[in-house]
Amino acid sequence: MGDASNVETTDDYWGRDGLGQTILDALAASGKNLDTLTIDDLAPMDQFHPGGKEATVRLARLARLTPGLRVLDVGGGLGGPARTLTVEFGCHVTVVDLTESYVRAADELTARLGLGDRVTHKVGNALELPFDDGEFDAVWTQNSGMNIAAKELLYAGFYRVLRPGGLLALQEPMAGPVQPPIFPLMWARDAATSFLRTPVEMRALIEPAGFRTRAWDDVTADVARPGAASPAPILPQLLMGDELTAITHAQQRNRDEGRIVMVQAVFDRP
Ligand SMILES: C[S@@+](CC[C@H](N)C(=O)[O-])C[C@H]1O[C@@H](n2cnc3c(N)ncnc32)[C@H](O)[C@@H]1O
C-alpha cells in the first residue's frame, strides 16, 4: 500500500466521532470532577500507546526537554503526550494528526484543562507537514509511524521543520528478530497497512536524513511489559470493538516471541 492510501484509510481506521465527550462521560461516571480534571485523570484515556504516561515521561527525560521549547508532536492522537510535555516539562506543543475526530477530541480535552494557550491541535499529514522550515526546537512522535510506508520522506520532513540544534524524540514499535508479526495489530488488521522496519533499518534511514543518534533504548521489557500502563480498556474497546481480544492476544505473542520490539530514541539535528 502506498502513502496516498495511508491518508485515505488512516482516518477511517482510527477515527470515531464523539470521543472527547465519551472520555469525559467515562471520567464523570468514575467519580472525577470534570471542572478540576488533571492530566493524570486523563492519562488512562489519552495516552494511546503501550506504557501510558510513564513511557511519555521516560522519553521526555531521555530527550532532556526543557521549559519553553517549541515541540511538534506528529501523530499526537488525543493529545495526552502533548499535554504532559506542557504541564510537566513546560513546553509549547503543536500537535498534528491525520484523524479529524481525534483532533476535535484532543482540542476539547486541552480546552477543558485550560491549556489552549500552550497546546494547539491541527489536522495534517505527517508526510506533508504544514509548517515552515526550522519552526520547531523538537519533533516528538510516539507510536505513530507504523502505518506509514514512506519513512524516508517522513524523516526528511522532521528534519526540515527542525531548527539547527533541534532534536527528534521517538517511541516506535519496530520489527523484531522473528518475522512476520502476528495479526491483527492495534494499528493494522493485516500486512497491507503495517510498515515496521527493524531497529537496524530504522537507524539506517533516520541517520542519512541528517540526524545524529544521541540515545537508543530498546524498552520492550519495560514499556511493553505485561502490566505496564496502557490505555484504559474503554478506549481500545471503543476503537477496536470485537477485535480487541484477538489484538491483545497477538500483542502478547508478538512481544514474547520477539516479533515486535519497542524503541525509544533521541536524535540531534546538527
Ligand atoms: C496509536 S495512535 C498514537 C497517538 C499518540 N501519539 C499517543 O501516543 O497517544 C497513532 C496516531 O497516528 C496518527 N497517524 C497515522 N498516520 C498518520 C499520518 N500520516 N499523519 C498524521 N498522523 C497519523 C493516527 O491518526 C493516530 O492518532
The ligand as a Gaussian input file, in Angstrom:
#p B3LYP/6-31G(d) Opt

LIG

0 1
 C       -1.626000       4.758000      18.325000
 S       -2.066000       6.420000      17.952000
 C       -0.842000       7.302000      18.929000
 C       -1.308000       8.668000      19.347000
 C       -0.348000       9.454000      20.229000
 N        0.945000       9.630000      19.618000
 C       -0.198000       8.805000      21.585000
 O        0.832000       8.127000      21.779000
 O       -1.070000       8.952000      22.447000
 C       -1.468000       6.656000      16.270000
 C       -1.810000       8.012000      15.699000
 O       -1.105000       8.230000      14.481000
 C       -1.923000       9.010000      13.636000
 N       -1.412000       8.915000      12.252000
 C       -1.239000       7.807000      11.492000
 N       -0.739000       8.130000      10.262000
 C       -0.585000       9.488000      10.272000
 C       -0.116000      10.437000       9.311000
 N        0.285000      10.049000       8.098000
 N       -0.093000      11.735000       9.652000
 C       -0.502000      12.147000      10.892000
 N       -0.964000      11.309000      11.826000
 C       -1.013000       9.988000      11.533000
 C       -3.308000       8.394000      13.854000
 O       -4.329000       9.264000      13.431000
 C       -3.293000       8.179000      15.359000
 O       -3.773000       9.295000      16.055000

